[in-house]
Amino acid sequence: MDKLVKEFEWRFLGPRFWGIWLGLALLWLVSFLPRTPYHFIAGRIGLLAMRLNHKRRRIAEINLSLCFPDINETDRGRLIRENFRLAGICLFDMGVIWLRGRSRLEKVTHIEGDEHYYAAREAGKQVILLTGHTLALDHGATALAMEYAQHGTRAVSMYKPQSNDLLAWLMFRTRTQYGVKIYSREEGLRPIVKEIKKGSVFYYLPDEDLGPEGTIFVPLFGVPKATIPALGSLARLTSAAVLPCVSQYSEKEGRYLVKIMPALEDYPSGDKVSDALRMNEALEQLILNDPRQYMWVYKLFKTRPKGEEGIY
């Protein structure tokens, strides 16, 4: 069973993990290069991955055909190519997050719309940041953690453990180095409620398909999706404002942007289905901000209503 690895273990230096260490060394080296040429190369590597990874490309094609049925095959193919190209750039830039310091991170990240966050705080509200699995997810999370830590506020999030223990430790270490508190999904939402009530900002990603347990089917882009209806309850129990936010890479600016939107009005309603639908509608708007930058390679609709055949 995958687990949350919090401490370095000497076995991570063994031959089994040498390939990962080599990859980390490469990421560290390229993080010192001028960004324009290495982003060009990283984008081409992303396109190569698209051609080699038929499984993930097929999943992306299915997701996009379901979510955007009006897009023709040519435009859908162009969107998928852009998605993999940008994925290559964001992946190679993980070296900046994992292996470089605060000053470098501050140069390549920027937060827009943080006035909505501070307005909620001034109104006496706790804050839940609602986001989805975009390619620049980790870049945005790091920028937010650094920003709020300067004001004495801790960010808190949930983490899906990795099957590779070295990667699990590395991701835990990098996601907590700027004050983020990480909880495993197996721990449930009770510790999250306590953290939010104490003033922590909850960075919440509810868009992944986690199976049928505890879910209801609510449309996402018109497609029934197994959705965890927890956001409304969390907002009610903690008196929190829910602010949608999205993390993206801006090629024009050469840096990563976190865009925070105004809080959802009159939320929660108290109705589980209505609140889950409102959440998915907010996620749709975040994705539409730039559809090229969403992780379409996830099996978003893996769990199907009873009697319905699998999609993938």
SULWOBEL-V55828 format. One record per backbone hydrogen bond with DSSP energy under -0.5 kcal/mol. NH is the residue of the N-H (numbers start at 1). CO is the residue of the C=O. If there is no record, write none. Layout:
((NH,CO) (NH,CO))
This chain:
((3,162) (5,3) (6,4) (12,9) (13,10) (14,11) (17,14) (18,15) (21,17) (22,18) (23,19) (24,20) (25,21) (26,22) (27,23) (28,24) (29,25) (30,26) (31,27) (32,29) (33,30) (38,34) (39,35) (40,36) (41,37) (42,38) (43,39) (44,40) (45,41) (46,42) (47,43) (48,44) (49,45) (50,46) (51,47) (52,48) (53,49) (54,52) (57,53) (58,54) (59,55) (60,56) (61,57) (62,58) (63,59) (64,60) (65,61) (66,62) (67,63) (68,64) (69,66) (71,68) (76,72) (77,73) (78,74) (79,75) (80,76) (81,77) (82,78) (83,79) (84,80) (85,81) (86,82) (87,83) (88,84) (89,85) (90,86) (91,87) (92,88) (93,89) (94,91) (95,92) (96,93) (97,93) (98,94) (99,95) (100,96) (105,101) (106,102) (107,103) (108,104) (108,105) (109,105) (110,256) (112,258) (116,113) (117,113) (118,114) (119,115) (120,116) (121,117) (122,118) (123,119) (124,121) (125,120) (126,239) (128,241) (129,202) (130,128) (130,243) (131,129) (131,204) (134,132) (135,293) (136,247) (137,134) (140,136) (141,137) (142,138) (143,139) (144,140) (145,141) (146,142) (147,143) (148,144) (149,145) (150,146) (151,148) (152,149) (153,148) (156,201) (157,181) (158,203) (159,183) (161,159) (165,163) (168,164) (169,165) (170,166) (171,167) (172,168) (173,169) (174,170) (175,171) (176,172) (177,173) (179,176) (181,155) (182,180) (183,157) (185,159) (187,184) (188,185) (193,189) (194,190) (195,191) (196,192) (197,193) (198,194) (199,196) (200,195) (201,154) (202,127) (202,200) (203,156) (203,201) (204,129) (204,202) (206,131) (206,204) (210,208) (215,212) (216,227) (218,216) (218,225) (220,223) (223,220) (225,218) (227,216) (227,225) (229,214) (229,227) (230,228) (231,228) (234,230) (235,231) (236,232) (237,233) (238,234) (239,235) (240,235) (241,126) (243,128) (243,241) (244,242) (244,262) (245,130) (246,259) (248,257) (250,248) (250,255) (251,249) (254,250) (255,250) (256,108) (257,248) (258,110) (259,246) (259,257) (260,112) (260,258) (261,244) (264,242) (267,264) (272,270) (275,271) (276,272) (277,273) (278,274) (279,275) (280,276) (281,277) (282,278) (283,279) (284,280) (285,281) (286,282) (287,283) (288,284) (289,285) (289,286) (290,287) (293,290) (294,291) (295,133) (296,294) (298,295) (300,298) (302,299) (308,305))
